Amino acid sequence: MKRLLVAASIALFAIVAFAQEETPQPAKPKDSDLVAASKASTRKKAKPKHVITNDDVKKSKGKLTVAEPKKIAGPAVAEVEVTSPKTSAEETALYNKRVAAQERVALAEKKVAELEHELATIEQDYYEENDPAKRDKEITRRFAQTKKQLADARTELGNAREDAEKIK
């Protein structure tokens, strides 16, 4: 009886092993065109042969060659009359004017932003105030005064921007 049981278990083992060998394994899914193109492009990239470092630059002889510009075929370019170049004093004065104009614009923008914030704060105070006398006298007066200052600051900002554009 033991022999029969051993023989049956061996036969069962053989059948299971044979069944597993014959079951087809699922094939790997084919890559999409995009994935295939990506794999193909990454394989073709050449690695740099030599990376230039600071040591390489220090070791160089420092010979500089300048390539001549290529002449472009086509219609002749009209020559422009060149006036005398500005002296460095004139360039410095022009640069200082530009910087001053930019600073004037920046200060005017900052003043406008501050007054807009102050106007919003005063308006909020108006709605939060419970005393009608204080609201109608003090806060309304401050609101009108700040609104006038804001209009003047916006005018100054416009003038500063125009002056800055003229200097460029």
KEGURO-544546 format. One line per field, with one value per residue: residue number from 0; z negated, x, y negated of N, C-alpha, C in turn. Coordinates in steps of 0.02 Angstrom, whole numbers, plus 50000, padded with zeros to 5 digits. Layout:
# KEGURO-544546
num	[NUM, ...] .
n.zz	[Z, ...] .
n.xx	[X, ...] .
n.yy	[Y, ...] .
ca.zz	[Z, ...] .
ca.xx	[X, ...] .
ca.yy	[Y, ...] .
c.zz	[Z, ...] .
c.xx	[X, ...] .
c.yy	[Y, ...] .
END
This chain:
# KEGURO-544546
num	[0, 1, 2, 3, 4, 5, 6, 7, 8, 9, 10, 11, 12, 13, 14, 15, 16, 17, 18, 19, 20, 21, 22, 23, 24, 25, 26, 27, 28, 29, 30, 31, 32, 33, 34, 35, 36, 37, 38, 39, 40, 41, 42, 43, 44, 45, 46, 47, 48, 49, 50, 51, 52, 53, 54, 55, 56, 57, 58, 59, 60, 61, 62, 63, 64, 65, 66, 67, 68, 69, 70, 71, 72, 73, 74, 75, 76, 77, 78, 79, 80, 81, 82, 83, 84, 85, 86, 87, 88, 89, 90, 91, 92, 93, 94, 95, 96, 97, 98, 99, 100, 101, 102, 103, 104, 105, 106, 107, 108, 109, 110, 111, 112, 113, 114, 115, 116, 117, 118, 119, 120, 121, 122, 123, 124, 125, 126, 127, 128, 129, 130, 131, 132, 133, 134, 135, 136, 137, 138, 139, 140, 141, 142, 143, 144, 145, 146, 147, 148, 149, 150, 151, 152, 153, 154, 155, 156, 157, 158, 159, 160, 161, 162, 163, 164, 165, 166, 167] .
n.zz	[50000, 49965, 50068, 50176, 50142, 50142, 50276, 50337, 50290, 50347, 50482, 50485, 50454, 50567, 50667, 50629, 50640, 50777, 50831, 50793, 50866, 50997, 51004, 51087, 51071, 51038, 51166, 51170, 51166, 51315, 51343, 51353, 51492, 51453, 51337, 51390, 51477, 51385, 51313, 51416, 51446, 51329, 51323, 51426, 51392, 51376, 51260, 51178, 51228, 51162, 51021, 50998, 50881, 50745, 50727, 50854, 50925, 50864, 50902, 51037, 51182, 51215, 51340, 51452, 51579, 51707, 51804, 51968, 52013, 52108, 52272, 52323, 52451, 52554, 52557, 52551, 52399, 52332, 52293, 52137, 52074, 51960, 51811, 51708, 51578, 51412, 51274, 51127, 51017, 51056, 51075, 50944, 50880, 50944, 50903, 50764, 50764, 50809, 50704, 50599, 50645, 50644, 50508, 50463, 50520, 50453, 50319, 50330, 50366, 50249, 50158, 50209, 50189, 50049, 50013, 50071, 49992, 49868, 49893, 49910, 49781, 49709, 49763, 49716, 49580, 49576, 49600, 49489, 49381, 49252, 49204, 49272, 49283, 49271, 49378, 49489, 49483, 49443, 49504, 49635, 49677, 49669, 49765, 49884, 49891, 49903, 50023, 50112, 50099, 50152, 50286, 50327, 50310, 50405, 50521, 50514, 50527, 50659, 50727, 50692, 50754, 50889, 50903, 50881, 50993, 51094, 51076, 51112] .
n.xx	[50041, 50098, 50187, 50105, 50047, 50161, 50199, 50086, 50094, 50214, 50180, 50082, 50156, 50239, 50144, 50097, 50216, 50243, 50132, 50153, 50266, 50220, 50126, 50097, 50200, 50157, 50188, 50307, 50246, 50240, 50341, 50282, 50279, 50332, 50404, 50498, 50566, 50621, 50707, 50794, 50852, 50921, 51019, 51104, 51171, 51323, 51451, 51539, 51707, 51810, 51808, 51818, 51916, 51964, 52099, 52141, 52121, 52214, 52332, 52336, 52405, 52357, 52330, 52240, 52125, 52045, 51906, 51871, 51730, 51596, 51554, 51399, 51295, 51196, 51084, 51166, 51216, 51158, 51264, 51290, 51301, 51421, 51428, 51536, 51608, 51542, 51616, 51694, 51655, 51534, 51460, 51459, 51387, 51263, 51230, 51220, 51109, 51011, 51008, 50968, 50842, 50777, 50781, 50700, 50577, 50558, 50546, 50431, 50337, 50339, 50289, 50160, 50107, 50111, 50022, 49904, 49883, 49868, 49751, 49659, 49661, 49608, 49481, 49432, 49434, 49334, 49217, 49218, 49204, 49096, 49047, 48958, 48990, 49129, 49164, 49109, 49172, 49317, 49372, 49324, 49383, 49521, 49519, 49489, 49600, 49706, 49669, 49688, 49827, 49865, 49823, 49909, 50031, 50020, 50019, 50148, 50219, 50185, 50248, 50381, 50402, 50387, 50497, 50600, 50586, 50619, 50755, 50812] .
n.yy	[50058, 49940, 49927, 49905, 49783, 49701, 49712, 49655, 49523, 49483, 49489, 49393, 49279, 49275, 49249, 49123, 49048, 49064, 49001, 48870, 48837, 48836, 48734, 48585, 48443, 48276, 48157, 48022, 47857, 47759, 47617, 47450, 47333, 47211, 47243, 47331, 47245, 47157, 47243, 47276, 47153, 47120, 47214, 47181, 47067, 46984, 46993, 46862, 46839, 46775, 46675, 46504, 46425, 46312, 46330, 46372, 46255, 46171, 46232, 46209, 46128, 46006, 45952, 45860, 45867, 45780, 45795, 45745, 45645, 45712, 45667, 45606, 45652, 45552, 45410, 45252, 45177, 45028, 44894, 44818, 44657, 44617, 44533, 44434, 44530, 44541, 44463, 44530, 44458, 44401, 44518, 44566, 44465, 44479, 44608, 44586, 44501, 44590, 44684, 44601, 44565, 44690, 44717, 44614, 44652, 44773, 44728, 44651, 44749, 44825, 44731, 44712, 44841, 44849, 44746, 44794, 44906, 44843, 44770, 44874, 44925, 44816, 44812, 44934, 44906, 44811, 44885, 44967, 44883, 44829, 44711, 44583, 44447, 44437, 44518, 44449, 44325, 44327, 44446, 44440, 44321, 44356, 44457, 44386, 44302, 44395, 44454, 44349, 44332, 44454, 44440, 44337, 44403, 44505, 44428, 44376, 44496, 44532, 44425, 44451, 44575, 44537, 44450, 44540, 44621, 44531, 44514, 44634] .
ca.zz	[50000, 49964, 50135, 50219, 50122, 50166, 50349, 50355, 50276, 50398, 50544, 50478, 50458, 50637, 50705, 50613, 50669, 50850, 50846, 50784, 50921, 51061, 51006, 51120, 51030, 51075, 51199, 51146, 51210, 51361, 51326, 51399, 51537, 51415, 51292, 51433, 51501, 51328, 51300, 51471, 51444, 51272, 51337, 51476, 51366, 51364, 51198, 51192, 51223, 51112, 50991, 50988, 50811, 50734, 50737, 50925, 50946, 50839, 50940, 51107, 51202, 51219, 51408, 51470, 51650, 51723, 51871, 52007, 52025, 52175, 52310, 52340, 52519, 52556, 52571, 52512, 52340, 52334, 52242, 52092, 52055, 51890, 51780, 51663, 51519, 51350, 51228, 51068, 50972, 51079, 51059, 50872, 50863, 50968, 50858, 50701, 50775, 50812, 50637, 50559, 50668, 50620, 50436, 50455, 50535, 50398, 50260, 50344, 50362, 50179, 50125, 50231, 50155, 49978, 50008, 50085, 49931, 49816, 49912, 49894, 49708, 49687, 49782, 49670, 49516, 49585, 49592, 49423, 49330, 49232, 49189, 49336, 49284, 49286, 49445, 49540, 49480, 49444, 49552, 49702, 49692, 49683, 49828, 49939, 49894, 49930, 50092, 50149, 50100, 50199, 50354, 50340, 50315, 50470, 50571, 50509, 50555, 50731, 50750, 50683, 50806, 50952, 50902, 50888, 51063, 51136, 51067, 51148] .
ca.xx	[50000, 50144, 50217, 50053, 50041, 50222, 50194, 50034, 50119, 50265, 50144, 50048, 50209, 50260, 50091, 50097, 50276, 50234, 50080, 50183, 50313, 50186, 50084, 50134, 50212, 50134, 50243, 50316, 50210, 50283, 50347, 50248, 50325, 50365, 50453, 50551, 50606, 50659, 50762, 50841, 50889, 50966, 51076, 51148, 51206, 51393, 51475, 51595, 51771, 51850, 51776, 51868, 51917, 52006, 52169, 52153, 52125, 52277, 52387, 52334, 52454, 52323, 52328, 52171, 52118, 51981, 51884, 51845, 51659, 51578, 51518, 51332, 51276, 51131, 51087, 51215, 51189, 51171, 51310, 51262, 51351, 51437, 51449, 51593, 51586, 51536, 51673, 51675, 51620, 51465, 51428, 51449, 51333, 51201, 51217, 51197, 51041, 50967, 51002, 50928, 50772, 50751, 50770, 50641, 50519, 50550, 50520, 50362, 50297, 50334, 50244, 50091, 50086, 50099, 49961, 49847, 49873, 49841, 49682, 49619, 49656, 49562, 49414, 49412, 49420, 49269, 49163, 49221, 49189, 49026, 49028, 48947, 49023, 49200, 49168, 49094, 49217, 49388, 49392, 49310, 49435, 49583, 49509, 49494, 49669, 49747, 49650, 49721, 49898, 49873, 49818, 49972, 50085, 50011, 50042, 50222, 50242, 50180, 50301, 50445, 50407, 50399, 50566, 50644, 50582, 50654, 50827, 50834] .
ca.yy	[50000, 49883, 49920, 49877, 49713, 49667, 49710, 49607, 49456, 49468, 49477, 49328, 49230, 49273, 49218, 49052, 49019, 49064, 48952, 48804, 48825, 48826, 48674, 48531, 48383, 48217, 48121, 47954, 47811, 47722, 47546, 47404, 47298, 47159, 47274, 47357, 47188, 47132, 47290, 47272, 47090, 47119, 47259, 47152, 47008, 46995, 46963, 46816, 46872, 46743, 46617, 46451, 46403, 46254, 46350, 46372, 46185, 46144, 46263, 46189, 46078, 45942, 45926, 45844, 45856, 45749, 45813, 45689, 45653, 45733, 45616, 45628, 45634, 45521, 45339, 45215, 45144, 44956, 44872, 44768, 44607, 44623, 44471, 44445, 44569, 44502, 44471, 44568, 44411, 44396, 44582, 44569, 44419, 44510, 44665, 44559, 44477, 44649, 44711, 44554, 44570, 44754, 44710, 44570, 44693, 44822, 44693, 44631, 44810, 44843, 44683, 44728, 44903, 44834, 44706, 44839, 44947, 44799, 44754, 44934, 44928, 44764, 44833, 44986, 44872, 44777, 44934, 44997, 44832, 44827, 44642, 44549, 44381, 44449, 44547, 44400, 44268, 44343, 44498, 44416, 44271, 44393, 44493, 44338, 44279, 44450, 44463, 44295, 44349, 44510, 44413, 44301, 44453, 44538, 44380, 44376, 44559, 44526, 44380, 44485, 44625, 44502, 44425, 44598, 44643, 44482, 44523, 44694] .
c.zz	[50000, 50033, 50182, 50204, 50147, 50242, 50372, 50343, 50326, 50464, 50542, 50483, 50531, 50679, 50693, 50644, 50745, 50870, 50841, 50841, 50985, 51062, 51037, 51073, 51071, 51104, 51170, 51193, 51253, 51340, 51377, 51441, 51499, 51370, 51333, 51458, 51445, 51312, 51354, 51466, 51385, 51284, 51384, 51450, 51351, 51299, 51215, 51182, 51169, 51086, 50976, 50916, 50805, 50745, 50811, 50951, 50924, 50879, 51012, 51120, 51210, 51288, 51428, 51545, 51662, 51794, 51905, 52018, 52098, 52209, 52332, 52410, 52517, 52568, 52525, 52454, 52343, 52277, 52201, 52073, 51980, 51864, 51733, 51601, 51457, 51307, 51166, 51017, 50991, 51064, 50985, 50851, 50885, 50923, 50791, 50706, 50776, 50742, 50593, 50580, 50643, 50544, 50422, 50468, 50478, 50335, 50270, 50340, 50289, 50142, 50145, 50195, 50082, 49970, 50024, 50024, 49876, 49830, 49896, 49819, 49682, 49704, 49735, 49601, 49519, 49571, 49522, 49368, 49317, 49219, 49254, 49339, 49303, 49357, 49499, 49540, 49490, 49500, 49623, 49724, 49710, 49750, 49888, 49947, 49924, 50004, 50136, 50154, 50150, 50271, 50373, 50350, 50382, 50527, 50573, 50539, 50631, 50760, 50745, 50738, 50875, 50957, 50912, 50961, 51109, 51132, 51106, 51219] .
c.xx	[50044, 50172, 50167, 50045, 50101, 50219, 50143, 50058, 50172, 50231, 50109, 50098, 50231, 50208, 50090, 50157, 50270, 50184, 50109, 50231, 50277, 50142, 50124, 50140, 50188, 50194, 50247, 50279, 50259, 50283, 50310, 50301, 50365, 50419, 50512, 50596, 50649, 50718, 50815, 50883, 50938, 51026, 51126, 51187, 51278, 51413, 51533, 51661, 51815, 51813, 51829, 51861, 51961, 52079, 52187, 52161, 52191, 52336, 52390, 52384, 52423, 52322, 52256, 52169, 52048, 51964, 51857, 51770, 51646, 51540, 51452, 51317, 51206, 51137, 51136, 51181, 51207, 51217, 51278, 51317, 51360, 51460, 51506, 51569, 51586, 51597, 51649, 51639, 51547, 51426, 51413, 51391, 51266, 51182, 51189, 51126, 50992, 50955, 50958, 50855, 50740, 50737, 50708, 50577, 50505, 50522, 50448, 50316, 50287, 50286, 50172, 50065, 50069, 50033, 49899, 49831, 49842, 49768, 49636, 49609, 49606, 49490, 49388, 49395, 49351, 49212, 49161, 49201, 49113, 49001, 49020, 48983, 49097, 49208, 49159, 49143, 49290, 49407, 49379, 49362, 49501, 49578, 49518, 49566, 49714, 49732, 49683, 49796, 49911, 49869, 49882, 50030, 50080, 50034, 50118, 50251, 50239, 50234, 50369, 50455, 50420, 50470, 50615, 50644, 50620, 50730, 50852, 50844] .
c.yy	[49937, 49872, 49887, 49802, 49673, 49660, 49659, 49535, 49435, 49451, 49409, 49271, 49220, 49237, 49143, 49018, 49014, 49011, 48881, 48788, 48808, 48764, 48617, 48471, 48323, 48179, 48050, 47907, 47771, 47649, 47504, 47368, 47245, 47188, 47301, 47300, 47160, 47177, 47284, 47209, 47089, 47164, 47227, 47092, 47026, 46960, 46916, 46852, 46842, 46682, 46566, 46427, 46340, 46270, 46349, 46300, 46155, 46170, 46239, 46133, 46009, 45912, 45919, 45832, 45829, 45767, 45751, 45698, 45671, 45676, 45645, 45605, 45604, 45447, 45304, 45180, 45071, 44937, 44817, 44720, 44610, 44556, 44485, 44482, 44524, 44514, 44507, 44522, 44404, 44460, 44588, 44524, 44448, 44568, 44639, 44532, 44535, 44677, 44666, 44558, 44635, 44750, 44667, 44609, 44742, 44788, 44673, 44691, 44830, 44796, 44697, 44790, 44890, 44794, 44748, 44882, 44904, 44782, 44813, 44941, 44877, 44783, 44888, 44956, 44839, 44825, 44966, 44948, 44830, 44756, 44603, 44481, 44389, 44474, 44494, 44341, 44288, 44391, 44475, 44364, 44306, 44430, 44446, 44314, 44333, 44461, 44410, 44309, 44406, 44486, 44376, 44350, 44490, 44492, 44378, 44440, 44557, 44482, 44414, 44538, 44593, 44478, 44483, 44623, 44596, 44493, 44583, 44676] .
END
